[in-house]
Amino acid sequence: MTTESAPRVTTDAKPSAPGSSRAPREAGTPAPGAGFTRRPRLQAKSVLKHAILISAAIIMIYPLLWMVVSSFRPSEDVFRAPGLWLTEAHLENYATGWNALTSPFSTYLLNSAIVVLGAIIGNLVSCSMAAYAFARLDFRGKKWMFAAMLVTIMLPIHVVIVPQYILFSQIGWVNTFAPLIVPKFLATDAFFTFLMVQFIRGIPKELDEAARIDGAGHPRIFLRIILPLMTPALATTTIFTFIWTWSDFFSQLIYLTSPNVFTVPVALRSFVDAQSSTDWGAMFAMSVVSLLPVFIAFLIGQKFLVKGIATTGIK
């Protein structure tokens, strides 16, 4: 009668001393303190990266901060005072700049608001309709027209401004807001049309087919189905149009010649006089005032701006 012996388990770990609570370390586990050697390196890299980013942000925002600080300085000290150091705040620069030109600065703010509102409405209406036509309709020459529209994105405004000025001067639109607003209702901003085309192409066509089965035509499909789903693209168009039109100087300088129709960029240019001294403090004060609407619009629409760009594939 034979009895099998139980298998013997052998371990390389040495037995712990009597009274010691230290357990044997398993194979493959890091030695105690190995993770602490890498942690200072990772922390040093993180600190260095954040220091570089903060330094770059300060360099980028320094001109804006300098302008804000200069708006509280006397004109004779704007280019003499060092850096961002401000000894005394001169709030009278804002009162002086508000009434320094032929009309109160509120007039120029209102003129810019009219131009911006007209441009936003024009781009939203015309670009969305043109985008729906390119994305959903089938017509002769569609590809060639879409390619021609994309080519216009590459043309700088300086190429077309002269023929446009000749055309608008012949019909008597110079020194009015019409040259700055009416072209927006003709889908002349090809960038926004392309942006909306990309967005509409991402909407399933099954929604159109279901609406067409219920008897809906293209106008009803566009207004009831496509347009409500285009909120991110419409918000992106609104924000970009607001910023670009509010800050546009060249086109408004070409078409607006009378002080009573000046917009904010053209009015700020009137502060600089080559024949006499320039009131730099008042000009910087009104520049800060003119930046507030853009800053507020960007803060309000930042979420829609990022979402609209992400969902249209333009990254």
Buried (B, 14 or more C-beta within 10 A) or exposed (E): EEEEEEEEEEEEEEEEEEEEEEEEEEEEEEEEEEEEEEEEEEEEEEEEEEEEEEEEEEEEEEEEEBBBBBBBBBBEBBEEBEEEEBEEEBEEBBEBBBEBBEBEBEBBBBBBBBBBBBBBBBBBEBBBBBBBBBBBEEEEEEEEBBEEBBEBEEEEEEEEBEEBBEEBEEEEBBBBBBBBBBBBBEBBBBBBBBBBBBBBBEBEEEEBEEBEEEEBEBEEBBEEBBBEBBBBBBBBBBBBBBBBBBBBEEBBBBBBEEBEBBBBBBBBEBBEEEEEEEBBBBBBBBBBBBBEBBEEBEEEBEEBBEBBBEBBEEE
